[in-house]
Amino acid sequence: MEELSDSELVDLFCQGQEKAFNLLVERYKERIYYLALRMVRNHQDALDLSQEAFLKAYKNLRSFKRKSTFYTWLYRIACNTCLNFIKREKFRSFLSFGDLRKPFSRPQDSPDFSYERDQLSQAIDKAISKLPPKQRVAFVLHHYEGLTHQEIAELLGKSEGTIKANYFQAIKKLQKILKDYA
């Protein structure tokens, strides 16, 4: 059953095979978790938000209209769940993005280089936490998730111009905040 497409698993779930949803969760739990972690920068909140997104998907999967792929639909649920959390809680966290994964980390890094990298990572994280939620989501989805402005617009149900404007404003604010690190 694991080799089935998302669409086939959705069909099976709608026919009453609950295990099909478990496979969708297994397939996407890590990606949804890291999306949430990038948005809220707190491990426990990211776990809770991931679980909440999957719960919403489970409850609404039978009414999924299939105008997009399952993953796009799930991603949108997760983004909106995170945005609602940020708005509701006015969440501020200083957990470093460097804790997510350090693709540029090398064993031979000198202590000075590691210290400077960690300081920069913390400064970037702090700067991102100061962005308004709409700018933060545009920045995170584009910069960390690699989505195009058009993909983000479709995902969030906004115009591409709105997403570009939010991203542009986020970049300008980050440049201003991080000018001492240039």
LINJO-V172499 format. One record per helix or strand of 2 or more residues. SS is the DSSP state (H for helix, E for strand). FROM is the first residue (numbers start at 1). LEN is the number of residues. If there is no record, write none. Layout:
# LINJO-V172499
ss:SS from:FROM len:LEN
ss:SS from:FROM len:LEN
This chain:
# LINJO-V172499
ss:H from:6 len:9
ss:H from:19 len:22
ss:H from:43 len:21
ss:H from:70 len:20
ss:H from:97 len:3
ss:H from:111 len:19
ss:H from:133 len:12
ss:H from:149 len:8
ss:H from:160 len:18
ss:H from:179 len:3
